[in-house]
Amino acid sequence: MGVASPYSATYGVDVPPAPACRRISYRFVKRSIDLVVASAALLVLSPLLAIVALAVRLSSPGTVFYRWEVVGLGGQPFDGYKFRTMVADADKLREALMARNEMTGPVMKIRDDPRITPVGRILRRFSIDELPQLWSVVKGDMSLVGPRPPLRREYLQFAPWQRRKLSVIPGLTCLWQVSGRNEIRDFDQWVRLDLEYIDNWSLWLDARILARTLPAVLSRRGAY
């Protein structure tokens, strides 16, 4: 049986507890690495972040950042931020485009999504829109490596076994990210990759995924 969380109390769904094998010392090292690397990355990338923010602001009406309402560890909701890559009213157009969804399950992915702006398409190709999430890593809502957090509306449609992907802190990159991303159109397969990571987690596995992330991003495989 899952354990209650603030989110389960609100929506009536539970998230199974994290595996018992997660030793405190390992979690401390993982958190320390996250904090140091994410803080350093924000500092080094600050000129790029400023340029991207200006490009988003000047290229289309709307805010620079997209408020990313997702669910994290134990079903706890949190707000992260990405650079906005879509038109300002993109969420209102979602239902009208559902027939073009290329994914199974609760997630929505469209290769030529008409809501994406020209600048946004470039940012998505190289995952630059994800960089503001480094702040979520600094805050502790996310980790460098871990299952991608689902949107709140997606989470409510999860099958009970799929909720176990929330038994660890979500991450910027994961096995799904380095295994083809949106080329994996079966959501069940995506979740199985997340559970494979959870069941086999180690600092060495994190290092291997991080090492594969940059080549995956530069190859642009499954990025849209």
SULWO-V657844 format. One record per residue. N is the residue number from 1. RES is the residue in three letters. PHI is phi in radians with two decimals (* if undefined). Layout:
# SULWO-V657844
N RES PHI
N RES PHI
This chain:
# SULWO-V657844
1 MET *
2 GLY -1.30
3 VAL -1.81
4 ALA -1.22
5 SER -2.37
6 PRO -0.96
7 TYR -1.31
8 SER -1.18
9 ALA -1.13
10 THR -1.42
11 TYR -1.95
12 GLY 1.33
13 VAL -2.23
14 ASP -1.98
15 VAL -2.07
16 PRO -1.04
17 PRO -1.20
18 ALA -1.15
19 PRO -0.98
20 ALA -1.20
21 CYS -1.32
22 ARG -1.29
23 ARG -1.23
24 ILE -1.03
25 SER -1.10
26 TYR -1.15
27 ARG -1.10
28 PHE -1.14
29 VAL -1.14
30 LYS -1.08
31 ARG -1.15
32 SER -1.12
33 ILE -1.11
34 ASP -0.98
35 LEU -1.13
36 VAL -1.19
37 VAL -1.18
38 ALA -1.15
39 SER -1.12
40 ALA -1.13
41 ALA -1.13
42 LEU -1.08
43 LEU -1.18
44 VAL -1.16
45 LEU -1.56
46 SER -0.97
47 PRO -1.08
48 LEU -1.13
49 LEU -1.06
50 ALA -1.14
51 ILE -1.13
52 VAL -1.11
53 ALA -1.02
54 LEU -1.14
55 ALA -1.11
56 VAL -1.12
57 ARG -1.08
58 LEU -1.46
59 SER -1.50
60 SER -2.80
61 PRO -1.13
62 GLY 2.26
63 THR -1.35
64 VAL -1.26
65 PHE -1.87
66 TYR -1.73
67 ARG -1.30
68 TRP -1.76
69 GLU -1.58
70 VAL -2.22
71 VAL -2.14
72 GLY -2.03
73 LEU -0.92
74 GLY 1.18
75 GLY 1.44
76 GLN -1.38
77 PRO -1.31
78 PHE -2.64
79 ASP -1.83
80 GLY -1.89
81 TYR -2.45
82 LYS -2.18
83 PHE -1.17
84 ARG -1.18
85 THR -2.05
86 MET -2.10
87 VAL -1.10
88 ALA -1.05
89 ASP -1.79
90 ALA -1.03
91 ASP -1.12
92 LYS -1.23
93 LEU -1.61
94 ARG -1.00
95 GLU -1.08
96 ALA -1.17
97 LEU -1.82
98 MET -1.02
99 ALA -1.13
100 ARG -1.68
101 ASN -1.06
102 GLU -1.73
103 MET -1.87
104 THR -1.55
105 GLY 1.42
106 PRO -1.42
107 VAL -1.56
108 MET -2.20
109 LYS -2.42
110 ILE -2.25
111 ARG -1.03
112 ASP -1.95
113 ASP -1.08
114 PRO -1.19
115 ARG -1.39
116 ILE -1.33
117 THR -1.39
118 PRO -1.00
119 VAL -1.14
120 GLY -1.06
121 ARG -1.13
122 ILE -1.15
123 LEU -1.06
124 ARG -1.20
125 ARG -1.00
126 PHE -1.98
127 SER 1.01
128 ILE -1.20
129 ASP -1.10
130 GLU -1.45
131 LEU -1.02
132 PRO -1.05
133 GLN -1.19
134 LEU -1.01
135 TRP -1.16
136 SER -1.13
137 VAL -1.20
138 VAL -1.02
139 LYS -1.21
140 GLY 1.74
141 ASP -1.27
142 MET -2.34
143 SER -2.10
144 LEU -1.11
145 VAL -2.20
146 GLY 2.86
147 PRO -0.99
148 ARG -1.14
149 PRO -1.27
150 PRO -1.44
151 LEU -1.10
152 ARG -1.03
153 ARG -1.19
154 GLU -1.25
155 TYR -1.00
156 LEU -1.14
157 GLN -1.75
158 PHE -1.14
159 ALA -1.25
160 PRO -0.91
161 TRP -1.20
162 GLN -1.28
163 ARG -1.20
164 ARG -1.16
165 LYS -1.14
166 LEU -1.67
167 SER -1.50
168 VAL -2.35
169 ILE -1.15
170 PRO -1.18
171 GLY -2.33
172 LEU -1.29
173 THR -2.37
174 CYS -2.81
175 LEU -1.08
176 TRP -1.06
177 GLN -1.05
178 VAL -1.68
179 SER -2.00
180 GLY 2.19
181 ARG 0.85
182 ASN -1.23
183 GLU -1.23
184 ILE -1.53
185 ARG -1.67
186 ASP -1.59
187 PHE -1.09
188 ASP -1.05
189 GLN -1.13
190 TRP -1.02
191 VAL -1.14
192 ARG -1.08
193 LEU -1.11
194 ASP -1.10
195 LEU -1.21
196 GLU -1.08
197 TYR -1.11
198 ILE -1.05
199 ASP -1.30
200 ASN -2.11
201 TRP -1.07
202 SER -2.78
203 LEU -1.10
204 TRP -1.14
205 LEU -1.13
206 ASP -1.02
207 ALA -1.10
208 ARG -1.15
209 ILE -1.16
210 LEU -1.07
211 ALA -1.15
212 ARG -1.52
213 THR -1.22
214 LEU -1.06
215 PRO -1.03
216 ALA -1.14
217 VAL -1.18
218 LEU -1.16
219 SER -1.28
220 ARG 1.10
221 ARG -1.16
222 GLY 1.24
223 ALA -1.71
224 TYR -2.90
